[in-house]
Amino acid sequence: MLRRVVALLVGLLVFIDVAPAYAQNHDTIVVAQEGKRRTLFDLLFGDEPEPAPVQQEQAPRRTQQQQQAAPAALPPPKPQVEKAPNATRLAVFGDSLAIDLSKALERFYAEDPNLVIINQGVSNSGFVRADYFDWNAAIEEQIAADSFDLAIVMIGINDRQQIEVNGQSYNSLTPQWTTTYQARLTDFLGKLRAARKPVIWVGLPPMSKSEYSAAISQISNIQRLASFSGGAEFLDIYERFLGEDGKYSSHGPDVNGQNARMRKDDGIHFSSAGADKLAFYLSQTIQTFYRGGGVTMAVADPLLGTEAAAMLRPPYQGLGQIRLLEVAGAVIPISRVPQRASDLVTAASMPAAATPPFTLEQLMSAPIGRVDAFGVGFDPEAEPVENEGGR
């Protein structure tokens, strides 16, 4: 009896195992139920309840517009600061370098309501081709119109060419050329000084082409001497735009100390970063005259109206520096020291026949080869010049 029961169970097991395949091959048989395979344990003790199927959440489909990355948002523009009606007017005169500089100054002082930048630059202009643009006539018109309070001058990249005087042409940087060029600069600065307009003259930077750079450097030196003689502040920027090797470099540290392109591809003009760096340097000199409320310092020349006013003066009397000659206008001999300085030197301690003081003309003459001779000077072995005050 036991054998029959076992045989019956085995037969049922075989039938259950082959039923799905048989159902797939015969159309008359109902298609076998798909699902979990049943075992003998399930037949004897019942089916184990199946766990509920886990429903997977499908990510919502993105539209084509959503799949495209959204563009980065631009920073909001800075609010425009309205300039005060009585703001100090800073005018920038010169050539295309002055135009670049004026734009950089506008950015630098954009948030200062008390300073407005006036771009007075004229491309391709200079002091040589007065027939193209006469700067001496132009500055006279601007002074008459009282259109500015403080003048910035940067000019010269177009001046390496022949200059014409009374129908006669002179090649650049010859003695005749230099004399005429310096006279035009002196005339220009003389008009500004007579109008009591502070002036900052910006020197010229190095250029990429060595021959052109050497000529521009000489022109900048002429402007330096004219500035000192004309009572203007001279800002030398030449070394600020040199490379580590002391030569021209198109790149250099910007105002943040990061290496950036300072010059444009022509090797002459400034890039935006270079112009901003120049504006930063210039702002330090502008502080001599402007401190947020207006021009605080006017050009004063104690020698104005005297014969010494037209003389070439040494470079240590610029604004913001010690004016060795202009402060006193003359040198006081030690024998005339006031009594209040008796604790240092007394008039009684000086010999009776004190040496008379030198004249201003003699003080301005330096021996040839000395640093303050400026290429003029005198021969120390020559016979001294006699004058009323002695030698």
C-alpha positions as CSV (number, residue, x, y, z in Angstrom):
1,M,0.0,0.0,0.0
2,L,2.8,2.3,0.9
3,R,4.5,1.7,-2.5
4,R,1.3,2.8,-4.3
5,V,1.1,6.0,-2.4
6,V,4.7,6.8,-3.1
7,A,4.3,6.0,-6.9
8,L,1.2,8.2,-7.0
9,L,3.1,11.1,-5.5
10,V,6.0,10.7,-7.9
11,G,3.6,10.6,-10.8
12,L,1.9,13.8,-9.7
13,L,5.3,15.4,-9.3
14,V,6.4,14.5,-12.8
15,F,3.1,15.7,-14.3
16,I,3.4,19.1,-12.5
17,D,7.0,19.4,-13.8
18,V,6.2,18.8,-17.5
19,A,2.8,20.4,-17.6
20,P,4.1,23.9,-18.6
21,A,6.1,22.6,-21.5
22,Y,3.2,20.4,-22.7
23,A,0.9,23.4,-22.5
24,Q,3.2,25.5,-24.7
25,N,3.2,22.9,-27.5
26,H,-0.6,22.1,-27.7
27,D,-3.2,24.6,-28.6
28,T,-6.0,22.5,-26.9
29,I,-4.4,22.8,-23.5
30,V,-4.9,26.0,-21.6
31,V,-1.8,28.0,-21.4
32,A,0.1,27.3,-18.3
33,Q,0.0,29.9,-15.6
34,E,3.1,31.9,-15.5
35,G,4.6,32.5,-12.1
36,K,6.3,30.6,-9.3
37,R,7.2,26.9,-9.9
38,R,5.2,24.7,-7.5
39,T,7.0,22.0,-5.6
40,L,6.0,18.8,-3.7
41,F,6.2,20.7,-0.5
42,D,3.6,23.2,-1.8
43,L,1.2,20.4,-2.8
44,L,1.4,18.8,0.7
45,F,1.4,21.9,2.9
46,G,-0.1,24.6,0.7
47,D,1.5,27.5,-1.3
48,E,3.6,30.1,0.5
49,P,2.2,33.5,0.0
50,E,4.3,35.5,-2.4
51,P,5.6,38.9,-1.4
52,A,3.9,41.9,-3.0
53,P,5.9,43.0,-6.1
54,V,8.0,46.1,-5.4
55,Q,6.9,49.0,-7.6
56,Q,9.9,50.9,-9.1
57,E,9.3,54.6,-9.4
58,Q,10.1,55.7,-12.9
59,A,11.9,59.1,-13.3
60,P,9.7,61.6,-15.1
61,R,10.7,62.1,-18.6
62,R,12.4,65.5,-19.2
63,T,11.4,67.6,-22.1
64,Q,14.1,68.7,-24.6
65,Q,14.0,72.2,-23.2
66,Q,14.5,70.8,-19.6
67,Q,17.4,68.6,-20.8
68,Q,19.3,71.6,-22.1
69,A,21.5,73.2,-19.4
70,A,20.3,76.6,-18.2
71,P,22.7,79.4,-19.1
72,A,24.8,80.8,-16.2
73,A,23.2,84.0,-14.8
74,L,25.2,87.2,-15.4
75,P,26.1,89.2,-12.4
76,P,23.7,92.2,-11.9
77,P,25.1,95.4,-13.2
78,K,26.5,97.8,-10.7
79,P,24.2,100.7,-9.9
80,Q,25.2,103.9,-11.7
81,V,26.4,106.5,-9.2
82,E,25.1,110.0,-10.1
83,K,27.8,112.6,-10.1
84,A,27.4,115.7,-8.0
85,P,26.6,119.0,-9.7
86,N,29.8,120.5,-8.2
87,A,32.0,117.4,-8.8
88,T,35.6,118.0,-9.6
89,R,36.2,117.9,-13.4
90,L,39.2,115.9,-14.4
91,A,40.0,116.3,-18.1
92,V,42.3,113.9,-20.0
93,F,44.2,115.5,-22.9
94,G,46.3,113.7,-25.4
95,D,46.3,111.1,-28.2
96,S,44.8,107.5,-28.3
97,L,46.7,106.5,-25.2
98,A,44.8,109.3,-23.4
99,I,41.6,107.9,-24.7
100,D,42.4,104.5,-23.2
101,L,43.4,106.1,-19.9
102,S,40.3,108.2,-19.7
103,K,38.1,105.0,-20.0
104,A,40.1,103.3,-17.3
105,L,39.7,106.4,-15.0
106,E,36.0,106.3,-15.6
107,R,36.0,102.7,-14.3
108,F,38.2,103.5,-11.4
109,Y,36.2,106.5,-10.2
110,A,32.8,105.1,-11.3
111,E,31.5,105.0,-7.6
112,D,33.0,108.4,-6.7
113,P,30.2,111.0,-7.0
114,N,32.6,113.9,-6.5
115,L,34.9,113.3,-9.5
116,V,33.9,113.2,-13.2
117,I,36.2,112.2,-16.0
118,I,36.2,114.2,-19.2
119,N,37.7,112.5,-22.3
120,Q,39.5,115.1,-24.3
121,G,41.7,112.7,-26.3
122,V,42.2,113.1,-30.0
123,S,43.5,110.1,-32.0
124,N,46.6,110.6,-34.2
125,S,47.3,114.0,-32.6
126,G,50.5,115.3,-31.1
127,F,52.7,118.4,-30.7
128,V,54.4,117.9,-34.1
129,R,51.6,118.2,-36.6
130,A,49.9,121.4,-35.5
131,D,48.3,121.6,-38.9
132,Y,46.4,118.4,-38.1
133,F,45.5,119.4,-34.5
134,D,46.8,122.4,-32.6
135,W,46.9,121.4,-28.9
136,N,48.1,124.9,-27.8
137,A,45.0,126.5,-29.4
138,A,42.8,123.7,-28.1
139,I,43.9,124.1,-24.5
140,E,43.5,127.8,-24.7
141,E,39.8,127.3,-25.7
142,Q,39.2,124.8,-22.9
143,I,40.7,127.2,-20.4
144,A,38.6,130.1,-21.6
145,A,35.5,127.9,-21.4
146,D,36.5,126.8,-17.8
147,S,35.6,123.2,-18.8
148,F,37.9,121.4,-16.3
149,D,39.5,121.7,-12.9
150,L,42.4,119.2,-13.1
151,A,44.4,118.3,-16.3
152,I,45.9,114.9,-17.1
153,V,48.1,114.8,-20.2
154,M,49.4,111.7,-22.0
155,I,50.7,112.2,-25.6
156,G,53.6,111.6,-27.8
157,I,53.2,108.3,-29.7
158,N,52.7,110.2,-33.0
159,D,55.5,112.7,-32.5
160,R,58.4,110.8,-34.1
161,Q,58.2,112.6,-37.4
162,Q,59.5,115.8,-39.0
163,I,58.5,119.1,-37.5
164,E,57.9,122.1,-39.7
165,V,58.8,125.7,-38.6
166,N,58.4,128.6,-41.0
167,G,58.5,126.4,-44.0
168,Q,61.6,124.6,-42.7
169,S,61.4,120.9,-41.8
170,Y,63.6,119.2,-39.2
171,N,64.0,115.5,-38.6
172,S,62.8,114.0,-35.3
173,L,65.1,114.4,-32.3
174,T,67.6,116.7,-34.0
175,P,68.7,119.7,-32.0
176,Q,66.4,122.0,-34.0
177,W,63.5,119.6,-33.7
178,T,64.0,119.3,-29.9
179,T,64.1,123.0,-29.4
180,T,60.9,123.6,-31.4
181,Y,59.2,120.6,-29.7
182,Q,60.1,121.8,-26.2
183,A,59.0,125.3,-27.0
184,R,55.5,124.0,-27.9
185,L,55.3,122.0,-24.7
186,T,56.4,125.0,-22.7
187,D,53.7,127.1,-24.3
188,F,51.1,124.5,-23.6
189,L,52.1,124.2,-19.9
190,G,52.5,128.0,-19.6
191,K,48.8,128.5,-20.4
192,L,47.7,125.9,-17.8
193,R,50.0,127.4,-15.2
194,A,48.8,130.9,-15.9
195,A,45.2,129.7,-15.4
196,R,46.2,128.0,-12.2
197,K,45.2,124.6,-13.4
198,P,47.0,121.6,-11.7
199,V,48.6,119.3,-14.3
200,I,49.8,115.7,-14.1
201,W,51.8,114.7,-17.2
202,V,52.0,111.0,-17.7
203,G,55.2,109.7,-19.3
204,L,55.2,107.1,-22.1
205,P,55.7,103.4,-21.7
206,P,58.1,101.1,-23.5
207,M,57.2,99.9,-26.9
208,S,57.6,96.5,-28.6
209,K,59.9,97.7,-31.5
210,S,63.2,98.6,-30.0
211,E,64.0,101.5,-32.4
212,Y,60.6,103.1,-32.0
213,S,60.8,102.5,-28.2
214,A,64.1,104.3,-28.0
215,A,62.7,107.4,-29.8
216,I,59.6,107.4,-27.7
217,S,61.7,107.3,-24.6
218,Q,63.7,110.3,-25.7
219,I,60.4,112.2,-26.4
220,S,59.2,111.2,-22.9
221,N,62.4,112.6,-21.4
222,I,61.8,116.0,-23.2
223,Q,58.3,116.0,-21.7
224,R,59.7,115.3,-18.3
225,L,62.0,118.3,-18.4
226,A,59.2,120.5,-19.8
227,S,56.9,119.4,-17.0
228,F,59.5,120.2,-14.3
229,S,60.1,123.6,-15.8
230,G,56.3,124.2,-16.3
231,G,55.3,123.4,-12.7
232,A,53.5,120.1,-13.6
233,E,53.7,116.8,-11.8
234,F,55.4,114.2,-14.0
235,L,54.4,110.5,-13.6
236,D,57.1,108.1,-14.9
237,I,55.5,104.8,-15.8
238,Y,58.3,103.4,-18.0
239,E,59.6,100.8,-15.5
240,R,56.1,99.8,-14.4
241,F,55.5,98.1,-17.7
242,L,58.8,96.3,-18.2
243,G,59.3,92.6,-17.9
244,E,61.5,90.8,-15.4
245,D,64.4,91.0,-17.8
246,G,64.1,94.8,-18.0
247,K,62.7,94.7,-21.6
248,Y,59.3,95.2,-23.2
249,S,56.7,92.7,-22.1
250,S,53.1,92.4,-23.3
251,H,52.2,90.7,-20.0
252,G,52.6,91.6,-16.4
253,P,50.9,91.7,-13.0
254,D,47.5,93.5,-13.0
255,V,46.1,95.5,-10.1
256,N,45.3,92.2,-8.3
257,G,48.8,90.8,-8.8
258,Q,47.7,88.3,-11.3
259,N,49.6,87.9,-14.6
260,A,47.5,89.4,-17.4
261,R,47.9,90.9,-20.8
262,M,49.0,94.6,-20.4
263,R,49.4,95.7,-24.0
264,K,47.5,95.2,-27.3
265,D,48.9,93.3,-30.3
266,D,50.3,96.5,-31.9
267,G,52.8,96.8,-29.0
268,I,51.8,100.4,-28.4
269,H,48.4,100.7,-26.8
270,F,47.2,99.4,-23.5
271,S,44.8,96.5,-23.0
272,S,41.9,97.1,-20.6
273,A,43.9,95.4,-17.8
274,G,46.9,97.6,-18.6
275,A,44.9,100.8,-18.7
276,D,43.3,99.9,-15.3
277,K,46.8,99.4,-13.9
278,L,47.9,102.8,-15.2
279,A,44.8,104.4,-13.7
280,F,45.6,102.8,-10.4
281,Y,49.2,104.3,-10.4
282,L,47.8,107.7,-11.6
283,S,45.2,107.7,-8.7
284,Q,48.1,107.8,-6.2
285,T,49.4,111.0,-7.8
286,I,45.9,112.5,-8.2
287,Q,45.6,112.3,-4.4
288,T,48.0,115.2,-4.3
289,F,45.3,117.4,-5.7
290,Y,42.0,115.6,-5.1
291,R,40.9,114.0,-1.9
292,G,37.2,113.3,-2.5
293,G,35.8,116.7,-2.3
294,G,37.6,118.8,-4.8
295,V,41.0,120.1,-5.9
296,T,42.9,120.7,-2.7
297,M,46.1,122.1,-4.1
298,A,46.6,124.6,-6.8
299,V,49.8,125.2,-8.8
300,A,51.8,128.0,-7.2
301,D,55.0,129.4,-8.7
302,P,56.8,131.8,-6.4
303,L,59.1,132.7,-9.3
304,L,56.3,133.6,-11.7
305,G,56.9,137.1,-13.1
306,T,60.6,137.0,-12.6
307,E,63.4,136.3,-15.0
308,A,64.1,132.9,-13.3
309,A,60.6,131.7,-14.1
310,A,61.6,130.9,-17.7
311,M,64.7,129.1,-16.7
312,L,65.1,125.3,-16.9
313,R,64.7,124.0,-13.3
314,P,66.0,120.8,-11.8
315,P,63.7,117.9,-11.3
316,Y,63.4,118.0,-7.6
317,Q,60.8,120.7,-7.3
318,G,57.8,118.9,-8.7
319,L,54.5,119.1,-6.8
320,G,54.4,116.6,-4.0
321,Q,58.2,116.8,-3.6
322,I,60.6,119.2,-1.9
323,R,60.8,122.4,-4.0
324,L,64.3,123.3,-3.1
325,L,64.3,126.5,-5.3
326,E,60.7,127.4,-5.6
327,V,59.9,127.4,-1.9
328,A,62.3,130.2,-1.1
329,G,62.8,131.6,-4.6
330,A,66.5,132.2,-3.7
331,V,69.1,130.9,-1.3
332,I,69.5,132.8,1.9
333,P,73.2,133.1,3.0
334,I,74.1,131.7,6.3
335,S,75.3,135.1,7.5
336,R,71.6,136.2,7.4
337,V,70.2,133.4,9.6
338,P,67.4,134.8,11.9
339,Q,68.2,135.2,15.5
340,R,65.6,132.6,16.5
341,A,68.0,130.0,15.2
342,S,70.7,131.0,17.6
343,D,70.8,127.6,19.1
344,L,72.2,126.3,15.8
345,V,74.1,129.1,14.1
346,T,74.4,132.7,15.1
347,A,75.3,135.6,12.9
348,A,78.1,136.5,15.4
349,S,79.7,133.1,14.8
350,M,80.2,133.9,11.1
351,P,83.2,135.8,9.9
352,A,82.7,139.4,9.1
353,A,83.6,139.0,5.5
354,A,81.2,136.2,4.7
355,T,81.1,134.9,1.2
356,P,78.3,136.4,-0.8
357,P,75.6,134.0,-2.0
358,F,75.5,132.6,-5.5
359,T,73.1,133.9,-7.9
360,L,70.2,131.7,-9.1
361,E,71.7,131.5,-12.5
362,Q,74.9,130.0,-11.1
363,L,72.9,127.6,-9.0
364,M,71.1,126.3,-12.1
365,S,74.4,125.7,-13.9
366,A,76.0,122.3,-13.2
367,P,79.3,120.9,-14.4
368,I,79.2,118.8,-17.5
369,G,78.7,115.1,-16.6
370,R,76.9,115.7,-13.4
371,V,73.4,114.2,-13.0
372,D,71.6,117.5,-12.9
373,A,73.4,119.0,-15.9
374,F,70.7,117.8,-18.3
375,G,73.0,117.8,-21.2
376,V,73.9,121.5,-20.8
377,G,76.2,122.3,-17.9
378,F,79.5,124.3,-18.0
379,D,83.1,123.4,-18.2
380,P,84.6,123.6,-14.6
381,E,88.0,124.4,-16.0
382,A,86.7,127.4,-17.9
383,E,87.0,130.9,-16.5
384,P,84.3,131.6,-14.0
385,V,81.5,134.0,-14.9
386,E,81.7,137.3,-13.1
387,N,78.6,138.9,-11.8
388,E,77.4,141.6,-9.4
389,G,77.2,139.3,-6.4
390,G,80.5,137.7,-6.8
391,R,81.1,134.0,-7.7
